[in-house]
Amino acid sequence: MTLALARTVITTDTEAGLVLLDEHSGRYWHLNGSGAVTLRLLLDGRSPEEAAAELTRNAPDAAPRALADVRRLVAALGKAHLVVTV
């Protein structure tokens, strides 16, 4: 599964993470730092499993929770129509 931003979504980096604006609906979402890193990994073509592994490289015991968190983020972004699978 490869993710891409929906065509109507633009992003802006912030000091605390990333803001996603859906220009179609006018709604925006703020991702914290780890959410922003996760989304960037996924947009770069990493799978949820690879993103979770990268996020927990220095804490491998946290990998199962990280994978669940990555999957929840993907589901939430998909439900909000911010990302699409390509």
ZADO-1210 file (C-alpha; in nm, 4 decimals, padded with zeros to 6 digits):
<atoms>
<atom x="00.0000" y="00.0000" z="00.0000" code="MET" pos="1"/>
<atom x="00.1438" y="00.3351" z="-00.1066" code="THR" pos="2"/>
<atom x="-00.0139" y="00.6562" z="00.0167" code="LEU" pos="3"/>
<atom x="-00.0376" y="00.9958" z="-00.1474" code="ALA" pos="4"/>
<atom x="-00.2006" y="01.3165" z="-00.0356" code="LEU" pos="5"/>
<atom x="-00.5417" y="01.3780" z="-00.1861" code="ALA" pos="6"/>
<atom x="-00.5244" y="01.6291" z="-00.4722" code="ARG" pos="7"/>
<atom x="-00.6996" y="01.8972" z="-00.2665" code="THR" pos="8"/>
<atom x="-00.4633" y="01.8715" z="00.0326" code="VAL" pos="9"/>
<atom x="-00.1674" y="02.0985" z="00.0956" code="ILE" pos="10"/>
<atom x="00.0751" y="02.0794" z="00.3865" code="THR" pos="11"/>
<atom x="00.2692" y="02.3291" z="00.5922" code="THR" pos="12"/>
<atom x="00.5443" y="02.2474" z="00.8380" code="ASP" pos="13"/>
<atom x="00.5095" y="02.3970" z="01.1853" code="THR" pos="14"/>
<atom x="00.7401" y="02.4014" z="01.4852" code="GLU" pos="15"/>
<atom x="00.5253" y="02.1307" z="01.6426" code="ALA" pos="16"/>
<atom x="00.4591" y="01.9109" z="01.3391" code="GLY" pos="17"/>
<atom x="00.2574" y="01.9434" z="01.0213" code="LEU" pos="18"/>
<atom x="-00.0698" y="02.1080" z="00.9197" code="VAL" pos="19"/>
<atom x="-00.2795" y="01.9549" z="00.6426" code="LEU" pos="20"/>
<atom x="-00.5374" y="02.1773" z="00.4719" code="LEU" pos="21"/>
<atom x="-00.8123" y="02.0344" z="00.2541" code="ASP" pos="22"/>
<atom x="-00.8689" y="02.3215" z="00.0139" code="GLU" pos="23"/>
<atom x="-01.1969" y="02.1661" z="-00.1003" code="HIS" pos="24"/>
<atom x="-01.3638" y="02.1580" z="00.2416" code="SER" pos="25"/>
<atom x="-01.1616" y="02.4337" z="00.4092" code="GLY" pos="26"/>
<atom x="-01.0898" y="02.2042" z="00.7036" code="ARG" pos="27"/>
<atom x="-00.7432" y="02.1550" z="00.8448" code="TYR" pos="28"/>
<atom x="-00.5711" y="01.9024" z="01.0679" code="TRP" pos="29"/>
<atom x="-00.2597" y="01.9332" z="01.2788" code="HIS" pos="30"/>
<atom x="-00.0225" y="01.6399" z="01.3227" code="LEU" pos="31"/>
<atom x="00.2257" y="01.6435" z="01.6084" code="ASN" pos="32"/>
<atom x="00.5927" y="01.5725" z="01.5432" code="GLY" pos="33"/>
<atom x="00.5673" y="01.1942" z="01.5440" code="SER" pos="34"/>
<atom x="00.2532" y="01.2048" z="01.3311" code="GLY" pos="35"/>
<atom x="00.4326" y="01.4273" z="01.0816" code="ALA" pos="36"/>
<atom x="00.7325" y="01.1930" z="01.0650" code="VAL" pos="37"/>
<atom x="00.5004" y="00.8969" z="01.0217" code="THR" pos="38"/>
<atom x="00.3079" y="01.0605" z="00.7387" code="LEU" pos="39"/>
<atom x="00.6295" y="01.1596" z="00.5610" code="ARG" pos="40"/>
<atom x="00.7571" y="00.8005" z="00.5829" code="LEU" pos="41"/>
<atom x="00.4303" y="00.6712" z="00.4378" code="LEU" pos="42"/>
<atom x="00.4277" y="00.9318" z="00.1607" code="LEU" pos="43"/>
<atom x="00.7860" y="00.8302" z="00.0771" code="ASP" pos="44"/>
<atom x="00.6553" y="00.4818" z="-00.0009" code="GLY" pos="45"/>
<atom x="00.7173" y="00.3039" z="00.3262" code="ARG" pos="46"/>
<atom x="00.4601" y="00.0495" z="00.4404" code="SER" pos="47"/>
<atom x="00.2967" y="00.0885" z="00.7824" code="PRO" pos="48"/>
<atom x="00.5239" y="-00.1893" z="00.9071" code="GLU" pos="49"/>
<atom x="00.8355" y="-00.0177" z="00.7734" code="GLU" pos="50"/>
<atom x="00.7273" y="00.3170" z="00.9179" code="ALA" pos="51"/>
<atom x="00.6690" y="00.1600" z="01.2600" code="ALA" pos="52"/>
<atom x="01.0088" y="-00.0108" z="01.2454" code="ALA" pos="53"/>
<atom x="01.1782" y="00.3187" z="01.1566" code="GLU" pos="54"/>
<atom x="00.9987" y="00.5013" z="01.4374" code="LEU" pos="55"/>
<atom x="01.1052" y="00.2411" z="01.6928" code="THR" pos="56"/>
<atom x="01.4561" y="00.1718" z="01.5661" code="ARG" pos="57"/>
<atom x="01.5970" y="00.2636" z="01.9081" code="ASN" pos="58"/>
<atom x="01.3088" y="00.1079" z="02.1042" code="ALA" pos="59"/>
<atom x="01.2167" y="-00.2213" z="01.9338" code="PRO" pos="60"/>
<atom x="00.9919" y="-00.3268" z="02.2219" code="ASP" pos="61"/>
<atom x="00.7562" y="-00.0451" z="02.1230" code="ALA" pos="62"/>
<atom x="00.7152" y="-00.1750" z="01.7660" code="ALA" pos="63"/>
<atom x="00.3766" y="-00.3490" z="01.8147" code="PRO" pos="64"/>
<atom x="00.2207" y="-00.0362" z="01.9645" code="ARG" pos="65"/>
<atom x="00.3834" y="00.1831" z="01.7014" code="ALA" pos="66"/>
<atom x="00.2380" y="-00.0316" z="01.4243" code="LEU" pos="67"/>
<atom x="-00.1096" y="-00.0021" z="01.5759" code="ALA" pos="68"/>
<atom x="-00.0624" y="00.3760" z="01.6014" code="ASP" pos="69"/>
<atom x="00.0533" y="00.4007" z="01.2385" code="VAL" pos="70"/>
<atom x="-00.2479" y="00.1994" z="01.1232" code="ARG" pos="71"/>
<atom x="-00.4828" y="00.4243" z="01.3252" code="ARG" pos="72"/>
<atom x="-00.3255" y="00.7329" z="01.1687" code="LEU" pos="73"/>
<atom x="-00.3654" y="00.5892" z="00.8187" code="VAL" pos="74"/>
<atom x="-00.7291" y="00.5028" z="00.8915" code="ALA" pos="75"/>
<atom x="-00.8027" y="00.8498" z="01.0318" code="ALA" pos="76"/>
<atom x="-00.6370" y="01.0290" z="00.7402" code="LEU" pos="77"/>
<atom x="-00.8234" y="00.8063" z="00.4961" code="GLY" pos="78"/>
<atom x="-01.1562" y="00.8639" z="00.6695" code="LYS" pos="79"/>
<atom x="-01.0952" y="01.2394" z="00.6489" code="ALA" pos="80"/>
<atom x="-01.0150" y="01.2013" z="00.2741" code="HIS" pos="81"/>
<atom x="-00.6697" y="01.3507" z="00.3232" code="LEU" pos="82"/>
<atom x="-00.4794" y="01.0590" z="00.1714" code="VAL" pos="83"/>
<atom x="-00.5462" y="00.8088" z="-00.1029" code="VAL" pos="84"/>
<atom x="-00.3860" y="00.4791" z="-00.1891" code="THR" pos="85"/>
<atom x="-00.1994" y="00.4621" z="-00.5187" code="VAL" pos="86"/>
</atoms>
